[in-house]
Amino acid sequence: MNLRQLAQFVDLAETGNFHRTAERLHMAQPPLSVSIRKLEDELGGALFDRTPAGVVLTAAGQAMLADARQALAHAAQCRQRVTAALHGLGGLLRVGFIGTATYSLLPRLIPSFRAHYPKIELELTESTTQAALDGLAAGRLDVGLVRYPVLTPGDCEFTVLERDEFMLAVPGNSPLARRSAIALSAVAQEPFILYEQARVPGLFALAMLRCQHSGFSPRVAQQAMQVATILSLVESGLGLALVAGVARHQMRRGVKLLRLTDTPADARLDMALATRPDHGNQLVSTFAAHAMRVAQEATDAP
């Protein structure tokens, strides 16, 4: 049994006539008769009663009709979904993202993407930069929204979506909170809350490097993985912290972010789209193109 035979069976059931069915299917009548007979032989019984006026379904044929129509509908749906996926218009796309992507980028990107591509299902997984890159390498993720530059890029390709830089988080009740900007070197003697080296090695290294650019190695009072946790610890007075400027979109009342006046011109803390160069997935290309459009629109906005 194959889909061609099922389509012939359904058409014949609807017309009740071999000649009209052959015309609808753009084929000669004898091959149609042979195909239906082979289907009946395979199933072990007659599907049609032949009469001088045409054909009518037997009880077996009536029992088969609904399932045959459903099978053809499923096959058509399968074809449509494959076609949509091949053209980047439908299917499943697995996206890993870091927590700070939810502050600005994701709220702009995801609703817009869903509006433009409603047939693409997004599976979103919060992650760290390193875990997202590991997921890409292992094939568990299709794209990643990560901090860039990274320590171990592997064979991933990166497209910068948002430019950013470190800002200094200070307790809201600190004398430092009266300022709007400060040189990082001015707080070299203060305790710092840094990212966990084992779980977010990239951000840990970038924060250490940023301090070294200002001439000191920070005195680490505490480590944490999530920006929200780090800001909470700053609010508690345990120390200062270097966080991405995008964190200003989700600030706690008891914390203030200060712009750093001694940031080197080449210092980077960007948000980037990570993909495998050999992904061969049109959905990835569709998502990447849309993400770049959304990022450009934000850059062009007044």
Secondary structure, DSSP 8 states (H G I E B T S, - for coil): --HHHHHHHHHHHHH--HHHHHHHTTS-HHHHHHHHHHHHHHHTS-SEEEETTEEEE-HHHHHHHHHHHHHHHHHHHHHHHHHHHHTTSSEEEEEEEEGGGGTTHHHHHHHHHHHH-TTEEEEEEEE-HHHHHHHHHHTS-SEEEEEES-S--TT-EEEEEE---EEEEEETTSGGGG-SEE-GGGGTTSEEEEE-TTT-HHHHHHHHHHHHHTT---EEEEEESSHHHHHHHHHTTS-EEEEEGGGGGG--TTEEEEEETT--TT---EEEEEE-TT---HHHHHHHHHHHHHHHHHHH--
